[in-house]
Amino acid sequence: MSEYKFGTKAIHAGAHPDPSTGAIMTPIYQTSTYVQESPGVNKGYGYARGKNPTREALQENIAAIENGKHCVCFSSGVAATDAVLKLLKPGDEVITGDDLYGGTYRLFTKIYEKFGIRFHFIDLTNAENIHSVLNENTKLIWVETPTNPTMQIIDIVACAKISKATNLMLVVDNTFASPYLQNPLDLGADIVMHSATKYLGGHSDVVMGALITNSSELHEQLYFVLNSSGANPGPMDSFLVMRGIKTLHLRMERHCHNGRIIAEYLRNHPKIAKVYWPGFTDHPNHEIAKKQMRDFGGMISIVLKEGSIENTFKVASSFKVFSLAESLGGVESLINHPATMTHASIPKAERERVGVVDSLLRLSVGVEDVEDLIADLEQALN
Ligand SMILES: *Cc1c(COP(=O)(O)O)cnc(C)c1O
């Protein structure tokens, strides 16, 4: 499908009419096993932890929209991250950013440190900082960009230059940008990770993860982990994500449109001290964002001028169209208080060092009519 543009791939990649009926939509193969003609003689499917046709259609689709050759899907984004970490062994070291998704931070520090893997959380907005912790045990660079929730942009090309020169694996969590805005494999990453729960699924009705790579060797290893550790997604969920992706390009256009209008409105609001959004020309990493992203998305963080936690909770609970909830990337607008919600698993001192203060709120701007979203923000802030 590589000859087609994004929207065409989103709709058609992996979607082959069902051979037995001609059904245009991929059937939900709700089965755990497959009947064999004689022992070992089957139609390519043995047991559904290993392979399921609905999941395979989705994997083909996600690989195509990320400009990758292979994709393996998992039961959640965290399970996908977990599978990458399982490629390592005790003594190995990982270099990663200091503003990470809370669940990724928790997995690294609370699960994998126990197994003897060491993590360096550094400021990756300057890729040269990698050299300060790099040593012969380093195996992996884990990048999340834009970062969550302070919307820093990390230069993927600069990280890839270092990872290639030093023979490391570069993994990019592309959840916030989505494949519509950013394709890290094209910029030199070895693996792209997605929480498909967010923009890919897009309707807040499913939890799933995905890993995409161009390397057949990495694909084989990751698939081995999937089958051996068993964090496989179900066929119904695979169908839902595939259905979601068919409108990813339409949704992202509106997320970006609404995001831009709301970011500019918030920036001029007297009750707001700071707005984090990579589309501002004076955002410290705006030039890199412009280089590696097609647009700037609908994720925006704000810091309130009146910084008490009581006032922040009052504002967060006053919305009528925005819903107070964890997660992001769905059609409906959400507001989230990272300090007590998505990032509660990160120690307070660590959090505040990177700007995740108690008065910070994160918006996932949905695809509603932007006038209604602005009116809702106006009444909640006042
Ligand atoms: C949600 C999220 C994850 C984890 O994905 P789940 O599907 O919730 O397990 C990882 N990274 C980022 C950036 C996320 O937003």
The ligand as an SDF file (V2000), in Angstrom:
LIG
                    3D

 15 15  0  0  0  0  0  0  0  0999 V2000
   -1.8580    5.7430   27.5320 C   0  0  0  0  0  0  0  0  0  0  0  0
   -0.4240    5.8120   27.2070 C   0  0  0  0  0  0  0  0  0  0  0  0
    0.4000    4.6920   27.3390 C   0  0  0  0  0  0  0  0  0  0  0  0
   -0.0980    3.3720   27.9010 C   0  0  0  0  0  0  0  0  0  0  0  0
   -1.0480    2.7780   27.0950 O   0  0  0  0  0  0  0  0  0  0  0  0
   -2.2850    1.8770   27.6470 P   0  0  0  0  0  0  0  0  0  0  0  0
   -3.0130    1.5530   26.4090 O   0  0  0  0  0  0  0  0  0  0  0  0
   -3.0630    2.7620   28.5880 O   0  0  0  0  0  0  0  0  0  0  0  0
   -1.6970    0.7130   28.3490 O   0  0  0  0  0  0  0  0  0  0  0  0
    1.7330    4.8090   26.9670 C   0  0  0  0  0  0  0  0  0  0  0  0
    2.2280    5.9810   26.4930 N   0  0  0  0  0  0  0  0  0  0  0  0
    1.4630    7.0810   26.3620 C   0  0  0  0  0  0  0  0  0  0  0  0
    2.0700    8.3330   25.8220 C   0  0  0  0  0  0  0  0  0  0  0  0
    0.1210    7.0370   26.7200 C   0  0  0  0  0  0  0  0  0  0  0  0
   -0.6270    8.1430   26.5890 O   0  0  0  0  0  0  0  0  0  0  0  0
  1  2  1  0
  2  3  1  0
  2 14  2  0
  3  4  1  0
  3 10  2  0
  4  5  1  0
  5  6  1  0
  6  7  2  0
  6  8  1  0
  6  9  1  0
 10 11  1  0
 11 12  2  0
 12 13  1  0
 12 14  1  0
 14 15  1  0
M  END
$$$$
